[in-house]
Amino acid sequence: MILLGSLVNGLAIIFGSLLGAVLRNISEQMKDTVTKGIGLGVVVLGVQMAFKTSSFIVILISLCLGAMLGELLGIEDKMNDLGLKLEKRFAKPGSNFAEGFVTASLIFMIGSMGIIGAIESGVANNHQTLFTKAVMDGFLSIMLTATLGVGVLFSAVPVFLYQGIIAFLASILMRYIPKELLDVLMMEISAIGGLMILGIGLNIMGISKIRVSNFLPGILILISIVLVQFYL
């Protein structure tokens, strides 16, 4: 079952979110401290991932072009609009539902772990990486829900779809991609994802308000550049 890892990851987020909703009565001071701790961890993770690149110039070009395209497409605004629509349906007006949905979706979706884990699920039916990610996301969703609200729970849907689609496509396409190219792609995707994760960490700690969603097209631009370099 190639979608097993993605399904377990989604369920872990749901379970963690439900538990976090129960724990929402913990003190604001504790929430703030733990949330900033999560932010610090996310920053460190982002820095570690960013250093994996073999060409920082390519990463920077991809990130900047991706940001321009993302701003033109209004990705961040569209994700917030989706969150607000869900908020009207499932949460009280004035809550931070949209922020929870968008923040959690980005944290759980961006990064090489989900991509590589989904590829392993699709190619080798090996779900160990996604099982490990599920444990991490489950614990993180507890504190995110306690801090940002029930919007975090709904991030399980895009996480499942995102990883599930990658796993499904991997089961079909990856057999035709040379291993050398796959290794380079994973390394560079990890690096650009790390910079985005770094931005998320800074946002969580309240240091910045980076529109991280609008950087997402940079991943596709990066893949295109790597493909051109590999075959030239």
N, CA, C and O of each residue as an XYZ file, in Angstrom:
928
protein
N       0.849     -1.191      0.000
C       0.000      0.000      0.000
C       0.889      1.247      0.000
O       1.430      1.620      1.041
N       1.041      1.889     -1.153
C       1.999      2.979     -1.282
C       1.581      4.229     -0.506
O       2.419      5.092     -0.245
N       0.314      4.344     -0.135
C      -0.157      5.527      0.589
C      -0.162      5.342      2.100
O      -0.609      6.233      2.824
N       0.320      4.216      2.588
C       0.262      3.931      4.019
C       1.035      4.973      4.827
O       0.528      5.479      5.828
N       2.262      5.298      4.400
C       3.061      6.275      5.130
C       2.395      7.633      5.183
O       2.394      8.280      6.230
N       1.828      8.079      4.068
C       1.140      9.368      4.019
C      -0.090      9.358      4.911
O      -0.384     10.346      5.583
N      -0.807      8.242      4.917
C      -2.005      8.121      5.743
C      -1.656      8.192      7.225
O      -2.325      8.887      7.989
N      -0.621      7.480      7.630
C      -0.193      7.496      9.029
C       0.251      8.896      9.432
O      -0.045      9.342     10.540
N       0.960      9.596      8.546
C       1.402     10.965      8.828
C       0.204     11.881      9.050
O       0.187     12.674      9.991
N      -0.792     11.769      8.184
C      -1.997     12.587      8.338
C      -2.737     12.291      9.628
O      -3.192     13.209     10.309
N      -2.862     11.008      9.971
C      -3.561     10.617     11.193
C      -2.816     11.094     12.435
O      -3.438     11.457     13.434
N      -1.478     11.093     12.376
C      -0.685     11.572     13.506
C      -0.939     13.058     13.756
O      -1.013     13.502     14.902
N      -1.070     13.820     12.668
C      -1.364     15.248     12.801
C      -2.743     15.457     13.405
O      -2.925     16.318     14.265
N      -3.712     14.670     12.954
C      -5.073     14.775     13.490
C      -5.090     14.436     14.978
O      -5.678     15.165     15.776
N      -4.439     13.318     15.354
C      -4.413     12.899     16.748
C      -3.712     13.949     17.613
O      -4.197     14.300     18.688
N      -2.560     14.449     17.133
C      -1.836     15.468     17.884
C      -2.649     16.744     18.027
O      -2.621     17.385     19.077
N      -3.376     17.116     16.976
C      -4.200     18.324     17.018
C      -5.338     18.182     18.015
O      -5.637     19.117     18.758
N      -5.971     17.024     18.035
C      -7.053     16.790     18.994
C      -6.526     16.852     20.425
O      -7.173     17.413     21.310
N      -5.350     16.271     20.643
C      -4.742     16.332     21.971
C      -4.359     17.761     22.321
O      -4.516     18.191     23.463
N      -3.857     18.492     21.337
C      -3.503     19.886     21.564
C      -4.715     20.736     21.904
O      -4.621     21.667     22.704
N      -5.863     20.414     21.294
C      -7.094     21.148     21.593
C      -7.512     20.943     23.043
O      -8.035     21.855     23.683
N      -7.279     19.746     23.553
C      -7.604     19.446     24.954
C      -6.685     20.216     25.901
O      -7.088     20.603     26.998
N      -5.449     20.430     25.462
C      -4.444     21.077     26.313
C      -4.392     22.587     26.127
O      -3.420     23.222     26.535
N      -5.404     23.165     25.529
C      -5.364     24.599     25.239
C      -5.434     25.465     26.489
O      -5.175     26.667     26.431
N      -5.785     24.856     27.620
C      -5.891     25.621     28.858
C      -4.551     25.821     29.556
O      -4.505     26.441     30.619
N      -3.480     25.320     28.996
C      -2.174     25.563     29.593
C      -1.857     27.045     29.513
O      -2.390     27.751     28.656
N      -1.007     27.514     30.385
C      -0.752     28.951     30.505
C      -0.177     29.532     29.219
O       0.518     28.857     28.461
N      -0.490     30.799     29.002
C       0.031     31.494     27.827
C       1.555     31.563     27.854
O       2.212     31.504     26.815
N       2.098     31.688     29.050
C       3.549     31.748     29.187
C       4.194     30.450     28.718
O       5.223     30.460     28.042
N       3.568     29.323     29.092
C       4.103     28.032     28.677
C       3.965     27.865     27.168
O       4.889     27.391     26.507
N       2.815     28.251     26.623
C       2.614     28.171     25.177
C       3.672     28.982     24.443
O       4.265     28.518     23.469
N       3.901     30.204     24.928
C       4.855     31.088     24.271
C       6.259     30.508     24.311
O       6.978     30.529     23.312
N       6.646     29.990     25.470
C       7.990     29.441     25.614
C       8.188     28.215     24.742
O       9.196     28.089     24.047
N       7.210     27.305     24.784
C       7.319     26.079     24.000
C       7.265     26.389     22.509
O       8.002     25.794     21.723
N       6.393     27.324     22.115
C       6.290     27.696     20.703
C       7.597     28.285     20.197
O       8.044     27.961     19.097
N       8.210     29.147     20.998
C       9.505     29.709     20.598
C      10.571     28.622     20.556
O      11.491     28.680     19.740
N      10.446     27.620     21.442
C      11.360     26.485     21.394
C      11.208     25.712     20.103
O      12.195     25.300     19.493
N       9.953     25.516     19.686
C       9.693     24.859     18.400
C      10.284     25.694     17.272
O      10.884     25.163     16.337
N      10.105     27.017     17.374
C      10.666     27.909     16.360
C      12.173     27.785     16.262
O      12.728     27.756     15.163
N      12.838     27.710     17.405
C      14.289     27.539     17.414
C      14.694     26.227     16.746
O      15.644     26.175     15.965
N      13.951     25.172     17.073
C      14.241     23.875     16.455
C      14.050     23.900     14.955
O      14.840     23.320     14.210
N      12.992     24.577     14.507
C      12.721     24.682     13.077
C      13.822     25.481     12.384
O      14.233     25.145     11.273
N      14.302     26.543     13.045
C      15.395     27.339     12.490
C      16.649     26.485     12.314
O      17.287     26.522     11.262
N      16.997     25.721     13.342
C      18.187     24.860     13.274
C      18.030     23.821     12.162
O      18.966     23.563     11.406
N      16.836     23.229     12.072
C      16.575     22.254     11.008
C      16.753     22.902      9.643
O      17.364     22.319      8.747
N      16.216     24.116      9.483
C      16.329     24.818      8.211
C      17.770     25.102      7.842
O      18.160     24.942      6.685
N      18.562     25.523      8.813
C      19.982     25.812      8.555
C      20.717     24.540      8.145
O      21.509     24.561      7.202
N      20.464     23.436      8.841
C      21.106     22.165      8.511
C      20.776     21.739      7.086
O      21.653     21.292      6.346
N      19.514     21.879      6.706
C      19.090     21.483      5.371
C      19.699     22.392      4.308
O      20.105     21.930      3.242
N      19.760     23.696      4.610
C      20.247     24.668      3.624
C      21.696     24.414      3.243
O      22.091     24.675      2.107
N      22.488     23.912      4.171
C      23.908     23.693      3.913
C      24.179     22.468      3.036
O      25.332     22.196      2.701
N      23.138     21.730      2.662
C      23.337     20.538      1.857
C      23.560     20.851      0.383
O      23.951     19.969     -0.381
N      23.320     22.084     -0.023
C      23.434     22.434     -1.437
C      24.885     22.373     -1.924
O      25.825     22.607     -1.165
N      25.035     22.054     -3.203
C      26.358     22.080     -3.835
C      26.547     23.365     -4.638
O      27.641     23.637     -5.132
N      25.475     24.158     -4.769
C      25.542     25.412     -5.520
C      24.545     26.397     -4.926
O      23.370     26.405     -5.293
N      25.026     27.228     -4.003
C      24.135     28.171     -3.331
C      23.585     29.206     -4.309
O      22.483     29.716     -4.111
N      24.336     29.518     -5.353
C      23.868     30.494     -6.345
C      22.589     29.992     -7.021
O      21.640     30.753     -7.210
N      22.571     28.711     -7.380
C      21.376     28.125     -8.003
C      20.196     28.179     -7.044
O      19.070     28.476     -7.445
N      20.459     27.889     -5.775
C      19.403     27.939     -4.766
C      18.854     29.359     -4.649
O      17.641     29.560     -4.605
N      19.753     30.338     -4.600
C      19.333     31.734     -4.451
C      18.537     32.206     -5.662
O      17.519     32.880     -5.509
N      18.992     31.858     -6.866
C      18.273     32.238     -8.090
C      16.879     31.606     -8.097
O      15.890     32.272     -8.402
N      16.812     30.327     -7.761
C      15.530     29.622     -7.741
C      14.584     30.229     -6.718
O      13.390     30.382     -6.973
N      15.136     30.575     -5.551
C      14.312     31.146     -4.479
C      13.755     32.503     -4.889
O      12.578     32.785     -4.663
N      14.593     33.344     -5.489
C      14.152     34.681     -5.882
C      13.142     34.639     -7.029
O      12.122     35.328     -6.995
N      13.437     33.817     -8.052
C      12.482     33.677     -9.156
C      11.176     33.071     -8.673
O      10.094     33.466     -9.106
N      11.290     32.101     -7.765
C      10.091     31.488     -7.196
C       9.272     32.486     -6.411
O       8.042     32.461     -6.461
N       9.953     33.380     -5.672
C       9.251     34.405     -4.902
C       8.501     35.360     -5.826
O       7.369     35.746     -5.536
N       9.130     35.741     -6.937
C       8.474     36.621     -7.896
C       7.227     35.967     -8.474
O       6.171     36.593     -8.574
N       7.362     34.692     -8.854
C       6.220     33.972     -9.410
C       5.139     33.772     -8.356
O       3.949     33.906     -8.642
N       5.562     33.450     -7.137
C       4.597     33.246     -6.061
C       3.816     34.501     -5.735
O       2.617     34.439     -5.462
N       4.497     35.650     -5.763
C       3.806     36.916     -5.518
C       2.824     37.227     -6.641
O       1.715     37.699     -6.387
N       3.232     36.960     -7.895
C       2.333     37.194     -9.029
C       1.094     36.314     -8.940
O      -0.012     36.751     -9.260
N       1.287     35.065     -8.501
C       0.169     34.129     -8.376
C      -0.629     34.330     -7.092
O      -1.761     33.862     -6.971
N      -0.024     35.032     -6.136
C      -0.714     35.271     -4.866
C      -0.933     33.995     -4.066
O      -2.003     33.794     -3.492
N       0.076     33.137     -4.027
C      -0.074     31.842     -3.353
C      -0.387     32.017     -1.874
O      -1.290     31.367     -1.347
N       0.355     32.893     -1.204
C       0.134     33.111      0.227
C      -1.290     33.582      0.490
O      -1.953     33.093      1.405
N      -1.756     34.535     -0.314
C      -3.109     35.066     -0.141
C      -4.153     33.986     -0.390
O      -5.157     33.911      0.318
N      -3.915     33.153     -1.395
C      -4.878     32.085     -1.698
C      -4.934     31.061     -0.569
O      -6.010     30.573     -0.224
N      -3.773     30.734      0.009
C      -3.763     29.799      1.131
C      -4.474     30.396      2.340
O      -5.193     29.698      3.056
N      -4.267     31.692      2.561
C      -4.973     32.355      3.659
C      -6.473     32.403      3.404
O      -7.271     32.218      4.323
N      -6.857     32.652      2.146
C      -8.279     32.667      1.799
C      -8.913     31.303      2.052
O     -10.027     31.211      2.567
N      -8.189     30.242      1.683
C      -8.696     28.895      1.939
C      -8.863     28.677      3.435
O      -9.867     28.123      3.881
N      -7.878     29.114      4.202
C      -7.979     28.981      5.649
C      -9.154     29.755      6.216
O      -9.839     29.274      7.119
N      -9.394     30.958      5.690
C     -10.512     31.773      6.171
C     -11.856     31.139      5.827
O     -12.802     31.218      6.611
N     -11.940     30.509      4.651
C     -13.175     29.823      4.276
C     -13.440     28.659      5.218
O     -14.575     28.442      5.642
N     -12.391     27.912      5.543
C     -12.538     26.828      6.508
C     -12.888     27.373      7.888
O     -13.652     26.764      8.637
N     -12.317     28.530      8.208
C     -12.610     29.153      9.502
C     -14.095     29.487      9.626
O     -14.707     29.239     10.665
N     -14.675     30.052      8.559
C     -16.091     30.404      8.584
C     -16.966     29.168      8.774
O     -18.044     29.231      9.366
N     -16.473     28.037      8.253
C     -17.260     26.803      8.317
C     -17.077     26.066      9.642
O     -18.020     25.471     10.164
N     -15.866     26.109     10.179
C     -15.574     25.247     11.320
C     -15.123     25.965     12.591
O     -14.998     25.322     13.633
N     -14.876     27.276     12.541
C     -14.363     27.967     13.720
C     -15.122     29.268     13.952
O     -15.862     29.738     13.087
N     -14.923     29.835     15.132
C     -15.572     31.083     15.477
C     -14.902     32.242     14.754
O     -13.689     32.219     14.543
N     -15.686     33.271     14.366
C     -15.102     34.433     13.700
C     -14.064     35.109     14.608
O     -14.235     35.166     15.825
N     -12.989     35.619     14.000
C     -11.964     36.301     14.769
C     -10.899     35.393     15.342
O      -9.956     35.864     15.977
N     -11.037     34.095     15.127
C     -10.017     33.183     15.635
C      -8.807     33.196     14.706
O      -8.830     33.819     13.644
N      -7.746     32.498     15.125
C      -6.543     32.444     14.291
C      -6.491     31.130     13.516
O      -5.423     30.542     13.347
N      -7.653     30.677     13.048
C      -7.778     29.420     12.312
C      -6.888     29.418     11.072
O      -6.141     28.469     10.834
N      -6.977     30.497     10.281
C      -6.224     30.558      9.025
C      -4.728     30.486      9.283
O      -4.008     29.786      8.571
N      -4.253     31.203     10.295
C      -2.827     31.184     10.609
C      -2.377     29.773     10.982
O      -1.313     29.320     10.561
N      -3.196     29.086     11.776
C      -2.860     27.717     12.172
C      -2.816     26.777     10.990
O      -1.916     25.944     10.885
N      -3.786     26.906     10.097
C      -3.855     26.041      8.921
C      -2.654     26.265      8.009
O      -2.003     25.309      7.589
N      -2.360     27.536      7.702
C      -1.274     27.850      6.781
C       0.085     27.501      7.387
O       0.917     26.873      6.732
N       0.308     27.909      8.636
C       1.587     27.645      9.292
C       1.862     26.161      9.389
O       2.952     25.703      9.047
N       0.868     25.398      9.860
C       1.057     23.957     10.021
C       1.249     23.275      8.666
O       2.089     22.384      8.540
N       0.485     23.681      7.658
C       0.615     23.080      6.336
C       2.026     23.263      5.797
O       2.616     22.329      5.255
N       2.569     24.475      5.948
C       3.912     24.754      5.462
C       4.957     23.946      6.225
O       5.849     23.347      5.623
N       4.845     23.931      7.547
C       5.821     23.211      8.363
C       5.817     21.720      8.024
O       6.876     21.104      7.903
N       4.630     21.145      7.873
C       4.528     19.708      7.651
C       4.839     19.309      6.207
O       5.227     18.168      5.957
N       4.674     20.235      5.251
C       4.832     19.883      3.846
C       6.214     20.179      3.282
O       6.719     19.422      2.453
N       6.837     21.285      3.727
C       8.111     21.688      3.144
C       9.254     20.894      3.757
O       9.304     20.695      4.971
N      10.163     20.447      2.915
C      11.338     19.743      3.405
C      11.556     18.426      2.696
O      10.639     17.839      2.120
N      12.786     17.983      2.754
C      13.154     16.775      2.015
C      12.611     15.512      2.642
O      12.442     14.504      1.956
N      12.333     15.548      3.948
C      11.909     14.323      4.625
C      10.596     13.798      4.042
O      10.454     12.601      3.791
N       9.639     14.706      3.831
C       8.368     14.292      3.261
C       8.509     13.829      1.823
O       7.883     12.854      1.406
N       9.359     14.555      1.051
C       9.562     14.196     -0.350
C      10.261     12.846     -0.477
O       9.806     11.957     -1.196
N      11.384     12.714      0.242
C      12.132     11.464      0.171
C      11.308     10.302      0.721
O      11.303      9.210      0.153
N      10.613     10.547      1.831
C       9.776      9.492      2.410
C       8.685      9.040      1.460
O       8.408      7.847      1.340
N       8.055     10.018      0.772
C       7.005      9.676     -0.190
C       7.570      8.898     -1.363
O       6.939      7.964     -1.858
N       8.772      9.285     -1.814
C       9.416      8.566     -2.917
C       9.733      7.129     -2.503
O       9.521      6.192     -3.272
N      10.246      6.965     -1.274
C      10.528      5.618     -0.776
C       9.256      4.782     -0.721
O       9.274      3.594     -1.043
N       8.161      5.398     -0.315
C       6.883      4.686     -0.273
C       6.456      4.241     -1.665
O       5.993      3.118     -1.863
N       6.626      5.156     -2.632
C       6.183      4.843     -3.979
C       7.077      3.864     -4.708
O       6.598      3.001     -5.443
N       8.396      4.000     -4.503
C       9.341      3.170     -5.246
C       9.551      1.815     -4.600
O       9.528      0.787     -5.278
N       9.757      1.810     -3.275
C      10.131      0.573     -2.585
C       9.092      0.089     -1.581
O       9.313     -0.912     -0.899
N       7.965      0.784     -1.481
C       6.940      0.447     -0.496
C       7.525      0.456      0.918
O       7.091     -0.294      1.792
N       8.526      1.329      1.122
C       9.188      1.482      2.413
C       8.672      2.754      3.069
O       8.900      3.848      2.553
N       7.980      2.629      4.199
C       7.319      3.769      4.826
C       8.042      4.266      6.077
O       7.504      5.102      6.804
N       9.241      3.771      6.339
C       9.911      4.075      7.592
C      10.158      5.571      7.768
O       9.968      6.105      8.861
N      10.579      6.249      6.706
C      10.852      7.682      6.810
C       9.591      8.468      7.132
O       9.620      9.369      7.970
N       8.492      8.139      6.480
C       7.238      8.840      6.752
C       6.688      8.481      8.127
O       6.029      9.307      8.758
N       6.945      7.266      8.602
C       6.534      6.911      9.960
C       7.283      7.778     10.973
O       6.700      8.251     11.950
N       8.592      7.983     10.727
C       9.394      8.832     11.607
C       8.890     10.272     11.563
O       8.777     10.930     12.597
N       8.591     10.753     10.364
C       8.053     12.109     10.208
C       6.706     12.236     10.913
O       6.391     13.287     11.470
N       5.913     11.167     10.889
C       4.608     11.195     11.539
C       4.751     11.430     13.040
O       3.974     12.180     13.631
N       5.742     10.791     13.653
C       5.978     10.984     15.089
C       6.342     12.444     15.367
O       5.815     13.056     16.297
N       7.241     12.992     14.559
C       7.656     14.390     14.731
C       6.476     15.340     14.540
O       6.258     16.239     15.353
N       5.717     15.139     13.465
C       4.586     16.025     13.170
C       3.499     15.915     14.229
O       2.837     16.900     14.554
N       3.315     14.703     14.769
C       2.299     14.499     15.791
C       2.576     15.325     17.033
O       1.679     15.986     17.557
N       3.821     15.291     17.509
C       4.182     16.069     18.688
C       4.122     17.565     18.396
O       3.665     18.350     19.227
N       4.585     17.953     17.214
C       4.570     19.368     16.863
C       3.150     19.903     16.755
O       2.881     21.045     17.131
N       2.240     19.079     16.241
C       0.856     19.522     16.077
C       0.166     19.756     17.420
O      -0.779     20.541     17.506
N       0.641     19.073     18.471
C       0.060     19.293     19.802
C       0.252     20.738     20.217
O      -0.699     21.416     20.605
N       1.505     21.211     20.132
C       1.799     22.572     20.566
C       1.261     23.610     19.586
O       0.825     24.686     19.995
N       1.292     23.290     18.297
C       0.761     24.239     17.324
C      -0.737     24.449     17.532
O      -1.227     25.574     17.437
N      -1.461     23.369     17.815
C      -2.904     23.489     18.050
C      -3.181     24.218     19.346
O      -4.088     25.047     19.414
N      -2.404     23.915     20.381
C      -2.584     24.591     21.664
C      -2.338     26.089     21.530
O      -2.899     26.888     22.280
N      -1.500     26.464     20.572
C      -1.145     27.873     20.389
C      -1.986     28.544     19.307
O      -2.478     29.656     19.500
N      -2.151     27.870     18.167
C      -2.786     28.495     17.003
C      -4.217     28.032     16.751
O      -4.916     28.624     15.929
N      -4.659     26.997     17.436
C      -6.046     26.585     17.296
C      -6.282     25.413     16.360
O      -5.344     24.791     15.861
N      -7.562     25.125     16.134
C      -7.974     23.913     15.439
C      -7.639     23.919     13.949
O      -7.756     22.886     13.290
N      -7.233     25.047     13.417
C      -6.840     25.108     12.011
C      -5.716     24.147     11.695
O      -5.596     23.675     10.565
N      -4.885     23.852     12.693
C      -3.766     22.929     12.503
C      -4.268     21.553     12.082
O      -3.630     20.883     11.270
N      -5.402     21.128     12.626
C      -5.937     19.796     12.317
C      -6.185     19.629     10.824
O      -5.936     18.561     10.266
N      -6.671     20.674     10.181
C      -7.027     20.577      8.769
C      -5.805     20.538      7.854
O      -5.926     20.252      6.662
N      -4.631     20.824      8.411
C      -3.415     20.704      7.610
C      -3.125     19.252      7.262
O      -2.335     18.978      6.358
N      -3.758     18.310      7.974
C      -3.564     16.889      7.679
C      -4.010     16.555      6.253
O      -3.472     15.640      5.629
N      -5.000     17.303      5.741
C      -5.521     17.018      4.400
C      -4.496     17.341      3.311
O      -4.178     16.464      2.508
N      -3.960     18.587      3.253
C      -2.943     18.844      2.218
C      -1.684     18.013      2.395
O      -1.033     17.667      1.409
N      -1.325     17.683      3.641
C      -0.146     16.847      3.877
C      -0.347     15.465      3.264
O       0.537     14.940      2.586
N      -1.512     14.885      3.507
C      -1.808     13.557      2.948
C      -1.843     13.598      1.426
O      -1.277     12.727      0.766
N      -2.509     14.612      0.862
C      -2.614     14.715     -0.593
C      -1.249     14.946     -1.227
O      -0.907     14.313     -2.226
N      -0.469     15.854     -0.645
C       0.854     16.212     -1.164
C       1.777     14.997     -1.189
O       2.360     14.673     -2.223
N       1.903     14.332     -0.052
C       2.788     13.173      0.033
C       2.223     11.986     -0.740
O       2.976     11.210     -1.329
N       0.913     11.847     -0.738
C       0.297     10.745     -1.461
C       0.485     10.862     -2.960
O       0.755      9.869     -3.635
N       0.342     12.084     -3.489
C       0.547     12.311     -4.920
C       1.991     12.021     -5.309
O       2.249     11.396     -6.337
N       2.950     12.485     -4.469
C       4.359     12.224     -4.757
C       4.627     10.722     -4.759
O       5.325     10.214     -5.637
N       4.076     10.019     -3.784
C       4.278      8.571     -3.703
C       3.702      7.867     -4.932
O       4.315      6.953     -5.483
N       2.523      8.306     -5.348
C       1.874      7.689     -6.511
C       2.675      7.947     -7.787
O       2.902      7.037     -8.585
N       3.100      9.202     -7.968
C       3.893      9.532     -9.155
C       5.251      8.824     -9.120
O       5.766      8.384    -10.148
N       5.818      8.725     -7.915
C       7.123      8.064     -7.785
C       7.040      6.604     -8.206
O       7.967      6.068     -8.814
N       5.927      5.971     -7.880
C       5.759      4.564     -8.234
C       5.743      4.358     -9.748
O       6.007      3.260    -10.238
N       5.430      5.429    -10.481
C       5.350      5.345    -11.939
C       6.608      5.901    -12.614
O       7.132      5.311    -13.559
N       7.088      7.062    -12.104
C       8.127      7.805    -12.816
C       9.554      7.511    -12.372
O      10.467      7.517    -13.197
N       9.761      7.257    -11.098
C      11.119      7.186    -10.580
C      11.957      6.059    -11.191
O      13.187      6.128    -11.198
N      11.306      5.055    -11.687
C      12.056      3.953    -12.300
C      12.760      4.390    -13.587
O      13.662      3.707    -14.072
N      12.338      5.531    -14.134
C      12.940      6.015    -15.376
C      13.978      7.110    -15.142
O      14.599      7.571    -16.099
N      14.186      7.544    -13.878
C      15.127      8.623    -13.578
C      16.437      8.033    -13.074
O      16.426      7.219    -12.150
N      17.569      8.427    -13.660
C      18.866      7.908    -13.213
C      19.110      8.212    -11.738
O      18.736      9.275    -11.241
N      19.736      7.274    -11.053
C      19.992      7.448     -9.623
C      20.826      8.686     -9.351
O      20.596      9.380     -8.361
N      21.799      8.974    -10.219
C      22.648     10.150    -10.018
C      21.825     11.432    -10.032
O      22.061     12.331     -9.225
N      20.860     11.520    -10.945
C      19.998     12.693    -11.021
C      19.103     12.781     -9.795
O      18.894     13.865     -9.252
N      18.576     11.649     -9.360
C      17.696     11.630     -8.194
C      18.438     12.105     -6.950
O      17.884     12.849     -6.141
N      19.691     11.677     -6.797
C      20.488     12.092     -5.635
C      20.702     13.604     -5.621
O      20.591     14.240     -4.574
N      21.008     14.172     -6.775
C      21.227     15.622     -6.874
C      19.934     16.377     -6.589
O      19.939     17.375     -5.868
N      18.828     15.903     -7.152
C      17.537     16.555     -6.926
C      17.176     16.586     -5.449
O      16.751     17.619     -4.932
N      17.341     15.457     -4.769
C      16.999     15.396     -3.356
C      17.879     16.325     -2.528
O      17.403     16.950     -1.580
N      19.153     16.417     -2.877
C      20.078     17.276     -2.138
C      19.699     18.743     -2.292
O      19.669     19.485     -1.310
N      19.409     19.166     -3.527
C      19.095     20.569     -3.770
C      17.700     20.937     -3.270
O      17.489     22.044     -2.775
N      16.760     20.025     -3.396
C      15.409     20.285     -2.864
C      15.477     20.439     -1.349
O      14.796     21.287     -0.772
N      16.301     19.616     -0.711
C      16.490     19.720      0.729
C      17.040     21.092      1.098
O      16.624     21.680      2.096
N      17.976     21.607      0.294
C      18.607     22.892      0.587
C      17.628     24.055      0.457
O      17.542     24.898      1.351
N      16.889     24.104     -0.653
C      15.947     25.212     -0.834
C      14.792     25.097      0.159
O      14.272     26.104      0.639
N      14.401     23.869      0.459
C      13.381     23.663      1.482
C      13.871     24.125      2.844
O      13.090     24.629      3.651
N      15.174     23.954      3.103
C      15.740     24.396      4.363
C      15.638     25.904      4.549
O      15.356     26.378      5.650
N      15.868     26.663      3.473
C      15.734     28.110      3.571
C      14.287     28.516      3.869
O      14.040     29.456      4.626
N      13.348     27.805      3.272
C      11.940     28.096      3.553
C      11.588     27.733      4.989
O      10.859     28.462      5.661
N      12.109     26.603      5.453
C      11.891     26.183      6.833
C      12.471     27.222      7.794
O      11.877     27.519      8.830
N      13.643     27.774      7.438
C      14.258     28.815      8.252
C      13.319     30.017      8.378
O      13.156     30.573      9.464
N      12.705     30.413      7.263
C      11.747     31.516      7.289
C      10.559     31.217      8.178
O      10.076     32.093      8.894
N      10.086     29.982      8.134
C       8.960     29.582      8.985
C       9.342     29.677     10.450
O       8.560     30.150     11.274
N      10.559     29.220     10.777
C      11.018     29.286     12.158
C      11.070     30.712     12.680
O      10.672     30.980     13.814
N      11.560     31.624     11.853
C      11.609     33.037     12.235
C      10.206     33.598     12.433
O       9.978     34.402     13.337
N       9.263     33.177     11.588
C       7.873     33.615     11.745
C       7.267     33.094     13.043
O       6.562     33.821     13.742
N       7.543     31.838     13.359
C       6.995     31.233     14.576
C       7.456     31.991     15.812
O       6.690     32.183     16.756
N       8.723     32.422     15.798
C       9.270     33.148     16.949
C       8.873     34.622     16.948
O       9.227     35.357     17.870
N       8.145     35.060     15.927
C       7.692     36.445     15.866
C       8.757     37.424     15.451
O       8.583     38.632     15.609
N       9.865     36.927     14.920
C      10.963     37.788     14.507
C      10.662     38.449     13.166
O      11.082     39.579     12.916
N       9.933     37.740     12.302
C       9.651     38.256     10.959
C       8.244     37.855     10.534
O       7.559     37.094     11.218
N       7.834     38.384      9.391
C       6.554     38.017      8.769
C       6.818     37.693      7.303
O       6.290     38.348      6.405
N       7.630     36.690      7.080
C       7.997     36.296      5.723
C       6.839     35.548      5.069
O       6.251     34.652      5.675
N       6.513     35.916      3.830
C       5.423     35.263      3.094
C       5.992     33.988      2.440
O       6.196     33.923      1.228
N       6.234     33.003      3.273
C       6.959     31.807      2.855
C       6.237     31.052      1.737
O       6.889     30.479      0.865
N       4.925     31.043      1.749
C       4.169     30.310      0.734
C       4.546     30.740     -0.676
O       4.542     29.931     -1.604
N       4.868     32.006     -0.826
C       5.175     32.529     -2.159
C       6.542     32.096     -2.671
O       6.879     32.359     -3.826
N       7.335     31.433     -1.829
C       8.613     30.886     -2.272
C       8.458     29.499     -2.910
O       9.383     29.009     -3.557
N       7.304     28.872     -2.731
C       7.126     27.478     -3.164
C       7.432     27.228     -4.640
O       8.013     26.188     -4.953
N       7.072     28.131     -5.575
C       7.425     27.875     -6.983
C       8.918     27.722     -7.208
O       9.340     27.163     -8.220
N       9.719     28.212     -6.275
C      11.158     28.076     -6.393
C      11.613     26.631     -6.462
O      12.648     26.335     -7.060
N      10.855     25.731     -5.858
C      11.206     24.307     -5.909
C      11.107     23.791     -7.338
O      11.977     23.049     -7.793
N      10.053     24.179     -8.047
C       9.889     23.755     -9.442
C      10.964     24.371    -10.335
O      11.488     23.712    -11.233
N      11.287     25.640    -10.079
C      12.344     26.292    -10.852
C      13.680     25.603    -10.608
O      14.460     25.398    -11.538
N      13.938     25.249     -9.362
C      15.179     24.548     -9.017
C      15.277     23.213     -9.744
O      16.322     22.874    -10.299
N      14.182     22.460     -9.736
C      14.167     21.167    -10.429
C      14.471     21.349    -11.913
O      15.210     20.558    -12.499
N      13.905     22.390    -12.521
C      14.141     22.656    -13.945
C      15.608     22.953    -14.209
O      16.182     22.452    -15.176
N      16.222     23.772    -13.347
C      17.629     24.115    -13.520
C      18.514     22.883    -13.378
O      19.439     22.684    -14.164
N      18.228     22.056    -12.373
C      19.020     20.836    -12.149
C      18.904     19.893    -13.344
O      19.896     19.291    -13.753
N      17.707     19.758    -13.905
C      17.502     18.906    -15.060
C      18.309     19.395    -16.264
O      18.930     18.604    -16.974
N      18.288     20.721    -16.480
C      19.059     21.295    -17.585
C      20.538     21.052    -17.390
O      21.228     20.662    -18.332
N      21.041     21.275    -16.183
C      22.467     21.065    -15.899
C      22.860     19.611    -16.085
O      23.948     19.321    -16.584
N      21.996     18.702    -15.695
C      22.329     17.277    -15.738
C      22.423     16.769    -17.176
O      23.293     15.962    -17.504
N      21.528     17.244    -18.019
C      21.461     16.690    -19.380
C      22.285     17.495    -20.402
O      22.386     17.100    -21.563
N      22.869     18.619    -19.971
C      23.715     19.384    -20.889
C      25.164     18.911    -20.838
O      26.014     19.447    -21.549
